[in-house]
């Protein structure tokens, strides 16, 4: 099956099969894939937390508004965080990145406000979110990306330190009766010609 076909079959999972567990090697593969995610100047201002412990998932579920059941029922919750301390980030890149990358940061990013620098961090994290969702589609793993979480409470529960939670993804296998899957409910997208332009 082509990648296009797999993307046609992926969807935001509303109901997970609690009897099916993700294989450990697939979790490890997803961890490796996220580790390899691209970011501007290879900045990597992020942390990815894989939560499979039931009691920890339950705590996070209670901090997830209407997404609670998806977190309880999924195999693993992946929490995407960005670094929250700019000075710690700058020390990190000064120790790890080549001169050209550091110069780019100093010239084009560092002069911005702290808020804008953190928005730049957020954009890098969202690149990795796209990588994870694509990888899940390729690996026939079902996923639900969720911004509907109490990020401050997540940070308290996870003892996040210098990092701030942004978004979480429930992963596992779909319930056969999940009505949101494309075989039951047709995918809804804008007309292709409205959003794709060729020049």
Backbone as CSV, one residue per row, in Angstrom:
resi,resn,N_x,N_y,N_z,CA_x,CA_y,CA_z,C_x,C_y,C_z
1,UNK,0.842,-1.187,0.000,0.000,0.000,0.000,0.888,1.252,0.000
2,UNK,0.573,2.212,-0.844,1.373,3.430,-0.953,1.140,4.331,0.256
3,UNK,2.040,5.297,0.433,1.879,6.255,1.517,0.599,7.071,1.319
4,UNK,0.297,7.415,0.081,-0.941,8.150,-0.208,-2.154,7.349,0.261
5,UNK,-2.179,6.066,-0.028,-3.310,5.236,0.394,-3.419,5.180,1.914
6,UNK,-2.277,5.139,2.575,-2.293,5.107,4.046,-2.802,6.432,4.618
7,UNK,-2.452,7.538,3.968,-2.956,8.830,4.408,-4.458,8.951,4.152
8,UNK,-4.915,8.319,3.098,-6.350,8.322,2.816,-7.124,7.543,3.890
9,UNK,-6.456,6.573,4.500,-7.116,5.742,5.504,-6.938,6.249,6.938
10,UNK,-5.954,7.152,7.159,-5.750,7.670,8.521,-6.853,8.670,8.843
11,UNK,-7.104,8.827,10.124,-8.133,9.759,10.575,-7.919,10.022,12.061
12,UNK,-8.605,11.011,12.586,-8.535,11.282,14.008,-9.415,10.279,14.741
13,UNK,-8.784,9.396,15.455,-9.485,8.301,16.111,-10.281,8.808,17.314
14,UNK,-11.543,8.450,17.348,-12.416,8.868,18.446,-12.588,7.781,19.504
15,UNK,-12.364,6.519,19.086,-12.577,5.402,20.013,-11.509,4.337,19.769
16,UNK,-10.793,3.979,20.834,-9.722,2.995,20.726,-10.172,1.620,21.223
17,UNK,-9.542,0.596,20.646,-9.767,-0.787,21.067,-8.872,-1.058,22.270
18,UNK,-9.460,-1.177,23.438,-8.674,-1.357,24.662,-8.071,-2.747,24.785
19,UNK,-8.491,-3.676,23.926,-7.975,-5.054,24.010,-6.713,-5.248,23.179
20,UNK,-6.414,-4.307,22.301,-5.227,-4.422,21.441,-4.115,-3.509,21.949
21,UNK,-2.932,-4.064,22.071,-1.794,-3.300,22.569,-0.774,-3.085,21.455
22,UNK,-0.174,-1.904,21.468,0.904,-1.627,20.524,2.135,-2.453,20.900
23,UNK,2.790,-2.983,19.885,4.008,-3.743,20.129,5.113,-2.799,20.605
24,UNK,5.933,-3.272,21.546,7.011,-2.463,22.111,7.937,-1.957,21.017
25,UNK,8.224,-2.795,20.006,9.149,-2.362,18.961,8.569,-1.202,18.152
26,UNK,7.249,-1.127,18.033,6.633,0.001,17.326,6.759,1.285,18.144
27,UNK,6.600,1.180,19.455,6.788,2.345,20.313,8.224,2.844,20.194
28,UNK,9.169,1.914,20.253,10.576,2.291,20.156,10.880,2.925,18.801
29,UNK,10.245,2.424,17.753,10.440,2.993,16.421,9.894,4.422,16.365
30,UNK,8.736,4.650,16.957,8.179,6.007,16.996,9.075,6.952,17.798
31,UNK,9.656,6.460,18.876,10.584,7.278,19.657,11.784,7.685,18.801
32,UNK,12.289,6.738,18.042,13.444,7.010,17.163,13.057,8.010,16.075
33,UNK,11.865,7.852,15.520,11.395,8.757,14.468,11.272,10.180,15.005
34,UNK,10.713,10.346,16.193,10.608,11.685,16.774,11.983,12.267,17.064
35,UNK,12.887,11.442,17.512,14.262,11.893,17.761,14.896,12.438,16.483
36,UNK,14.499,11.898,15.337,15.045,12.315,14.043,14.263,13.446,13.384
37,UNK,13.241,13.984,14.055,12.409,15.029,13.464,13.235,16.255,13.060
38,UNK,12.835,16.910,11.959,13.536,18.124,11.533,13.110,19.338,12.348
39,UNK,14.020,20.311,12.441,13.699,21.599,13.069,14.619,22.653,12.468
40,UNK,14.168,23.893,12.493,14.975,24.988,11.956,16.329,25.032,12.646
41,UNK,17.372,25.138,11.876,18.785,25.122,12.301,19.118,23.934,13.195
42,UNK,18.300,22.888,13.137,18.468,21.713,14.000,18.381,22.101,15.477
43,UNK,17.473,23.052,15.769,17.388,23.632,17.111,16.858,22.668,18.157
44,UNK,15.936,21.804,17.786,15.398,20.765,18.674,14.971,21.304,20.057
45,UNK,14.091,22.318,20.093,13.721,22.905,21.389,12.588,22.141,22.068
46,UNK,12.725,20.838,22.191,11.580,20.008,22.545,11.924,18.852,23.470
47,UNK,10.848,18.251,23.955,10.923,16.975,24.667,9.646,16.214,24.335
48,UNK,9.762,14.881,24.185,8.619,14.025,23.873,8.483,12.988,24.993
49,UNK,7.327,12.955,25.629,7.119,12.046,26.754,6.090,10.995,26.355
50,UNK,6.498,9.733,26.395,5.617,8.612,26.072,5.051,8.060,27.381
51,UNK,3.753,8.157,27.532,3.098,7.758,28.787,2.214,6.542,28.528
52,UNK,2.593,5.402,29.103,1.779,4.195,28.980,1.311,3.676,30.339
53,UNK,1.889,4.200,31.419,1.489,3.803,32.765,0.035,4.187,33.009
54,UNK,-0.839,3.232,33.331,-2.270,3.516,33.458,-2.610,4.603,34.474
55,UNK,-1.943,4.613,35.620,-2.268,5.614,36.634,-1.851,7.012,36.191
56,UNK,-0.727,7.116,35.506,-0.290,8.411,34.989,-1.198,8.871,33.856
57,UNK,-1.605,7.928,32.994,-2.553,8.281,31.933,-3.858,8.792,32.536
58,UNK,-4.303,8.171,33.606,-5.558,8.582,34.241,-5.455,10.002,34.795
59,UNK,-4.320,10.336,35.400,-4.113,11.694,35.900,-4.158,12.704,34.759
60,UNK,-3.480,12.383,33.667,-3.455,13.292,32.518,-4.830,13.365,31.854
61,UNK,-5.530,12.235,31.846,-6.875,12.216,31.258,-7.796,13.198,31.975
62,UNK,-7.676,13.270,33.294,-8.517,14.182,34.059,-8.190,15.647,33.776
63,UNK,-7.027,15.886,33.174,-6.612,17.249,32.809,-6.797,17.491,31.312
64,UNK,-7.700,16.736,30.695,-7.811,16.771,29.228,-9.219,17.053,28.727
65,UNK,-10.030,17.662,29.565,-11.361,18.104,29.157,-12.153,16.973,28.499
66,UNK,-12.684,17.228,27.284,-13.518,16.233,26.585,-12.708,15.108,25.959
67,UNK,-11.388,15.148,26.082,-10.528,14.096,25.514,-10.216,12.980,26.514
68,UNK,-10.823,13.029,27.682,-10.476,12.107,28.769,-10.523,10.639,28.358
69,UNK,-11.610,10.207,27.721,-11.767,8.790,27.407,-10.745,8.312,26.379
70,UNK,-10.383,9.178,25.448,-9.395,8.794,24.421,-8.043,8.502,25.054
71,UNK,-7.749,9.207,26.134,-6.469,8.998,26.812,-6.518,7.747,27.681
72,UNK,-7.617,7.541,28.353,-7.761,6.332,29.179,-7.684,5.075,28.317
73,UNK,-8.342,5.107,27.149,-8.458,3.909,26.312,-7.267,3.672,25.389
74,UNK,-6.498,4.710,25.093,-5.387,4.525,24.146,-4.282,3.688,24.776
75,UNK,-3.400,3.181,23.933,-2.271,2.395,24.416,-1.231,3.303,25.077
76,UNK,-0.920,4.417,24.405,0.138,5.319,24.860,-0.247,6.757,24.526
77,UNK,0.067,7.659,25.426,-0.110,9.085,25.183,1.263,9.709,24.972
78,UNK,1.411,10.438,23.864,2.671,11.124,23.587,2.453,12.619,23.839
79,UNK,3.203,13.167,24.783,3.092,14.587,25.124,4.251,15.339,24.474
80,UNK,3.903,16.381,23.731,4.893,17.206,23.036,5.138,18.471,23.858
81,UNK,6.396,18.715,24.202,6.746,19.881,24.999,7.807,20.717,24.302
82,UNK,7.791,22.006,24.610,8.860,22.881,24.139,9.626,23.441,25.320
83,UNK,10.880,23.743,25.087,11.705,24.299,26.147,11.145,25.662,26.533
84,UNK,11.157,25.963,27.801,10.518,27.173,28.303,11.512,28.197,28.820
85,UNK,12.769,27.808,28.912,13.811,28.690,29.431,14.766,29.022,28.287
86,UNK,14.696,30.255,27.817,15.482,30.648,26.636,16.981,30.571,26.923
87,UNK,17.396,30.925,28.119,18.827,30.878,28.441,19.348,29.441,28.414
88,UNK,18.541,28.503,28.890,18.929,27.083,28.838,19.037,26.631,27.380
89,UNK,18.069,27.059,26.548,18.116,26.726,25.129,19.369,27.280,24.478
90,UNK,19.707,28.534,24.765,20.869,29.155,24.133,22.163,28.471,24.558
91,UNK,22.246,28.075,25.804,23.423,27.315,26.260,23.522,26.002,25.501
92,UNK,22.379,25.353,25.315,22.337,24.067,24.606,22.832,24.211,23.166
93,UNK,22.296,25.195,22.433,22.702,25.304,21.023,24.147,25.770,20.897
94,UNK,24.614,26.604,21.840,26.013,27.042,21.787,26.972,25.879,21.984
95,UNK,26.527,24.857,22.720,27.370,23.680,22.968,27.239,22.620,21.879
96,UNK,26.117,22.650,21.122,25.822,21.526,20.233,25.796,21.867,18.742
97,UNK,25.485,23.105,18.389,25.265,23.420,16.977,26.485,24.065,16.332
98,UNK,26.617,23.920,15.003,27.728,24.552,14.300,27.577,26.077,14.284
99,UNK,28.679,26.754,13.979,28.729,28.211,14.032,27.634,28.856,13.179
100,UNK,27.425,28.350,11.975,26.440,28.940,11.068,25.034,28.921,11.644
101,UNK,24.664,27.838,12.309,23.340,27.722,12.914,23.189,28.711,14.073
102,UNK,24.235,28.828,14.873,24.201,29.767,16.002,24.099,31.200,15.499
103,UNK,24.823,31.512,14.431,24.756,32.854,13.848,23.365,33.160,13.323
104,UNK,22.712,32.163,12.712,21.340,32.364,12.236,20.444,32.715,13.413
105,UNK,20.551,31.942,14.477,19.720,32.204,15.658,19.987,33.601,16.209
106,UNK,21.268,33.952,16.353,21.611,35.250,16.926,21.126,36.412,16.063
107,UNK,21.161,36.231,14.745,20.807,37.316,13.831,19.295,37.439,13.610
108,UNK,18.603,36.302,13.501,17.207,36.342,13.070,16.184,35.987,14.158
109,UNK,16.619,35.358,15.233,15.664,34.911,16.255,15.880,35.621,17.587
110,UNK,17.106,35.690,18.032,17.428,36.192,19.371,16.945,37.619,19.613
111,UNK,16.900,38.446,18.560,16.509,39.848,18.709,15.006,40.022,18.957
112,UNK,14.229,38.962,18.795,12.787,39.027,19.020,12.469,39.018,20.513
113,UNK,11.226,39.312,20.831,10.791,39.247,22.228,10.815,37.801,22.704
114,UNK,10.836,37.621,24.025,10.802,36.264,24.580,9.578,35.511,24.083
115,UNK,8.438,36.203,24.015,7.208,35.567,23.554,7.349,35.067,22.116
116,UNK,7.943,35.893,21.249,8.109,35.494,19.847,9.123,34.368,19.688
117,UNK,10.155,34.366,20.522,11.123,33.264,20.477,10.429,31.950,20.848
118,UNK,9.558,31.999,21.847,8.846,30.790,22.259,7.848,30.341,21.198
119,UNK,7.267,31.294,20.469,6.414,30.928,19.328,7.250,30.203,18.278
120,UNK,8.465,30.657,18.063,9.384,29.976,17.127,9.666,28.552,17.620
121,UNK,9.865,28.393,18.925,10.034,27.052,19.493,8.800,26.194,19.190
122,UNK,7.622,26.776,19.430,6.370,26.040,19.211,6.290,25.515,17.780
123,UNK,6.692,26.339,16.812,6.611,25.934,15.409,7.471,24.704,15.143
124,UNK,8.609,24.627,15.804,9.478,23.456,15.612,8.803,22.193,16.177
125,UNK,8.151,22.355,17.332,7.462,21.215,17.944,6.341,20.713,17.030
126,UNK,5.631,21.644,16.400,4.526,21.235,15.532,5.023,20.544,14.263
127,UNK,6.256,20.842,13.843,6.849,20.054,12.752,6.943,18.589,13.174
128,UNK,7.390,18.355,14.402,7.536,16.978,14.883,6.186,16.297,15.048
129,UNK,5.151,17.073,15.364,3.805,16.504,15.454,3.385,15.930,14.102
130,UNK,3.636,16.676,13.021,3.321,16.181,11.683,4.094,14.916,11.349
131,UNK,5.347,14.870,11.792,6.170,13.675,11.555,5.540,12.471,12.255
132,UNK,5.133,12.650,13.516,4.546,11.524,14.266,3.263,11.040,13.603
133,UNK,2.381,11.953,13.228,1.111,11.540,12.625,1.338,10.822,11.303
134,UNK,2.313,11.287,10.526,2.635,10.619,9.260,3.228,9.235,9.507
135,UNK,4.101,9.156,10.506,4.703,7.860,10.838,3.638,6.872,11.296
136,UNK,2.700,7.344,12.099,1.618,6.470,12.552,0.812,5.947,11.367
137,UNK,0.523,6.820,10.413,-0.207,6.388,9.212,0.575,5.318,8.479
138,UNK,1.865,5.522,8.331,2.716,4.564,7.618,2.764,3.220,8.346
139,UNK,2.729,3.254,9.681,2.863,2.045,10.493,1.510,1.432,10.866
140,UNK,0.425,1.983,10.332,-0.932,1.511,10.620,-1.255,1.577,12.108
141,UNK,-0.803,2.671,12.710,-1.139,2.978,14.100,-2.141,4.122,14.074
142,UNK,-3.178,4.028,14.877,-4.191,5.079,14.908,-3.813,6.140,15.936
143,UNK,-4.204,7.398,15.637,-3.739,8.507,16.462,-4.797,9.604,16.565
144,UNK,-4.755,10.296,17.696,-5.645,11.426,17.942,-4.824,12.590,18.481
145,UNK,-4.528,13.601,17.666,-3.839,14.791,18.182,-4.810,15.656,18.972
146,UNK,-4.348,16.212,20.103,-5.242,16.947,21.000,-4.561,18.197,21.555
147,UNK,-5.121,19.355,21.235,-4.737,20.579,21.932,-5.665,20.819,23.117
148,UNK,-6.745,20.062,23.200,-7.711,20.205,24.278,-7.213,19.575,25.560
149,UNK,-6.125,20.136,26.086,-5.549,19.660,27.344,-5.217,20.879,28.204
150,UNK,-5.218,20.684,29.510,-4.816,21.745,30.430,-3.295,21.675,30.550
151,UNK,-2.609,22.491,29.746,-1.154,22.370,29.636,-0.445,22.653,30.961
152,UNK,-0.953,23.584,31.736,-0.313,23.897,33.014,-0.438,22.731,33.986
153,UNK,-1.604,22.107,33.989,-1.787,20.948,34.862,-0.945,19.770,34.378
154,UNK,-0.845,19.602,33.046,0.050,18.576,32.502,1.471,18.783,33.034
155,UNK,1.935,20.037,32.992,3.303,20.316,33.433,3.501,19.981,34.902
156,UNK,2.484,20.240,35.704,2.569,19.896,37.126,2.623,18.384,37.313
157,UNK,1.748,17.666,36.626,1.687,16.207,36.751,2.986,15.561,36.278
158,UNK,3.537,16.093,35.176,4.737,15.506,34.577,6.026,16.079,35.154
159,UNK,5.916,17.025,36.083,7.091,17.665,36.679,8.037,18.134,35.569
160,UNK,7.512,19.024,34.722,8.162,19.356,33.453,9.397,20.242,33.563
161,UNK,9.601,20.907,34.676,10.811,21.708,34.825,10.896,22.823,33.801
162,UNK,11.953,22.792,32.979,12.195,23.837,31.981,11.390,23.655,30.703
163,UNK,10.418,22.755,30.702,9.640,22.490,29.492,8.159,22.778,29.730
164,UNK,7.455,23.072,28.636,6.024,23.361,28.701,5.280,22.490,27.705
165,UNK,4.223,21.842,28.166,3.412,20.989,27.287,2.632,21.852,26.298
166,UNK,2.525,21.356,25.069,1.790,22.066,24.023,0.616,21.265,23.489
167,UNK,0.849,19.999,23.199,-0.140,19.163,22.531,0.147,17.715,22.905
168,UNK,-0.869,16.874,22.837,-0.692,15.452,23.141,-1.342,14.621,22.048
169,UNK,-0.840,13.404,21.874,-1.380,12.495,20.865,-1.636,11.132,21.496
170,UNK,-2.888,10.705,21.453,-3.215,9.338,21.873,-2.927,8.406,20.707
171,UNK,-2.241,7.302,20.972,-1.965,6.332,19.916,-2.373,4.934,20.363
172,UNK,-2.740,4.115,19.401,-3.167,2.746,19.663,-3.818,2.187,18.417
173,UNK,-4.822,1.354,18.605,-5.565,0.792,17.473,-7.040,1.150,17.627
174,UNK,-7.647,1.489,16.505,-9.047,1.919,16.499,-9.997,0.806,16.922
175,UNK,-11.093,1.207,17.538,-12.193,0.286,17.804,-12.911,0.029,16.479
176,UNK,-13.293,-1.192,16.242,-13.946,-1.558,14.984,-15.218,-0.765,14.749
177,UNK,-15.835,-0.269,15.812,-17.090,0.469,15.698,-16.917,1.984,15.768
178,UNK,-15.672,2.442,15.694,-15.435,3.885,15.710,-16.059,4.514,14.467
179,UNK,-17.054,5.333,14.656,-17.805,5.880,13.529,-17.057,6.962,12.771
180,UNK,-15.923,7.403,13.291,-15.167,8.450,12.600,-14.225,7.900,11.533
181,UNK,-14.047,6.582,11.489,-13.105,6.014,10.516,-13.653,6.154,9.092
182,UNK,-12.760,6.341,8.106,-13.173,6.639,6.731,-14.079,5.589,6.096
183,UNK,-14.005,4.352,6.537,-14.872,3.321,5.976,-16.330,3.505,6.396
184,UNK,-16.553,4.310,7.444,-17.906,4.573,7.931,-18.327,6.013,7.626
185,UNK,-17.437,6.946,7.913,-17.716,8.369,7.674,-16.679,8.917,6.706
186,UNK,-17.116,9.371,5.556,-16.213,9.864,4.518,-15.387,11.039,5.032
187,UNK,-14.105,11.047,4.643,-13.233,12.160,5.021,-13.805,13.473,4.508
188,UNK,-13.680,14.523,5.297,-14.166,15.843,4.901,-12.979,16.775,4.684
189,UNK,-12.813,17.242,3.474,-11.741,18.174,3.135,-12.288,19.245,2.196
190,UNK,-11.646,20.427,2.195,-12.003,21.456,1.226,-11.684,20.953,-0.172
191,UNK,-12.282,21.588,-1.185,-11.988,21.196,-2.558,-10.503,21.373,-2.844
192,UNK,-9.916,20.360,-3.467,-8.478,20.362,-3.709,-8.033,21.594,-4.485
193,UNK,-8.841,21.991,-5.482,-8.451,23.130,-6.316,-8.465,24.452,-5.547
194,UNK,-9.114,24.461,-4.390,-9.137,25.670,-3.568,-7.872,25.833,-2.719
195,UNK,-7.185,24.728,-2.494,-6.022,24.789,-1.581,-4.705,24.363,-2.226
196,UNK,-4.766,23.777,-3.429,-3.555,23.385,-4.143,-3.427,24.250,-5.386
197,UNK,-2.254,24.877,-5.540,-2.011,25.720,-6.713,-0.737,25.271,-7.395
198,UNK,-0.783,25.143,-8.705,0.406,24.802,-9.493,0.789,25.996,-10.351
199,UNK,2.055,26.314,-10.387,2.545,27.446,-11.189,3.599,26.943,-12.183
